[in-house]
């Protein structure tokens, strides 16, 4: 366990203890609500993990890396960014997935483009976002997010 994970665990336990000391009833209610929400999300989370595992079994990271490695960095970056925009994967799954791809030999620039569009651009969530914020705002936000994802990927490629 790294120092950051340990710090999060310690902080969580400290604040939970403070909350329990302040009001046991409300803290227990909050913990029950959190458990209920976790149970509600469990099926979605496990199905996403299963889908990614299945995809990585059928299309191993080394094969993805060899395909991406045959492309120019610019083309690989744009394709990775486009794939990230249409994929809906939670960040806690996306980071290990990108780490696996980089470990298999995918260049850092397409990997970062995939990761940033995956977390910043929402084609799948467009209808919901359009309903809440309007079509113009949603289109501008997604377009700028895509553009900045490419810029971030290029900057990371220069830095790394």
Secondary structure in CASP SS format (residue, H / E / C, confidence):
PFRMAT SS
TARGET T0000
AUTHOR 0000-0000-0000
METHOD secondary structure of the structure
MODEL  1
X C 1.00
X C 1.00
X H 1.00
X H 1.00
X H 1.00
X H 1.00
X H 1.00
X H 1.00
X H 1.00
X H 1.00
X H 1.00
X H 1.00
X H 1.00
X H 1.00
X H 1.00
X H 1.00
X H 1.00
X H 1.00
X H 1.00
X H 1.00
X H 1.00
X H 1.00
X C 1.00
X H 1.00
X H 1.00
X H 1.00
X H 1.00
X H 1.00
X H 1.00
X H 1.00
X H 1.00
X H 1.00
X H 1.00
X H 1.00
X H 1.00
X H 1.00
X H 1.00
X H 1.00
X H 1.00
X H 1.00
X H 1.00
X H 1.00
X H 1.00
X H 1.00
X H 1.00
X H 1.00
X H 1.00
X H 1.00
X H 1.00
X H 1.00
X H 1.00
X H 1.00
X H 1.00
X H 1.00
X H 1.00
X H 1.00
X H 1.00
X H 1.00
X C 1.00
X C 1.00
X H 1.00
X H 1.00
X H 1.00
X H 1.00
X H 1.00
X H 1.00
X H 1.00
X H 1.00
X H 1.00
X H 1.00
X C 1.00
X C 1.00
X H 1.00
X H 1.00
X H 1.00
X H 1.00
X H 1.00
X H 1.00
X H 1.00
X H 1.00
X H 1.00
X H 1.00
X H 1.00
X H 1.00
X H 1.00
X H 1.00
X C 1.00
X C 1.00
X C 1.00
X C 1.00
X H 1.00
X H 1.00
X H 1.00
X H 1.00
X H 1.00
X H 1.00
X H 1.00
X H 1.00
X H 1.00
X H 1.00
X H 1.00
X H 1.00
X H 1.00
X C 1.00
X C 1.00
X C 1.00
X C 1.00
X H 1.00
X H 1.00
X H 1.00
X H 1.00
X H 1.00
X H 1.00
X H 1.00
X H 1.00
X H 1.00
X H 1.00
X H 1.00
X H 1.00
X H 1.00
X C 1.00
X C 1.00
X C 1.00
X C 1.00
X C 1.00
X H 1.00
X H 1.00
X H 1.00
X H 1.00
X H 1.00
X H 1.00
X H 1.00
X H 1.00
X C 1.00
X H 1.00
X H 1.00
X H 1.00
X H 1.00
X H 1.00
X H 1.00
X H 1.00
X H 1.00
X H 1.00
X H 1.00
X H 1.00
X H 1.00
X H 1.00
X H 1.00
X H 1.00
X H 1.00
X H 1.00
X H 1.00
X H 1.00
X H 1.00
X H 1.00
X H 1.00
X H 1.00
X H 1.00
X H 1.00
X C 1.00
END
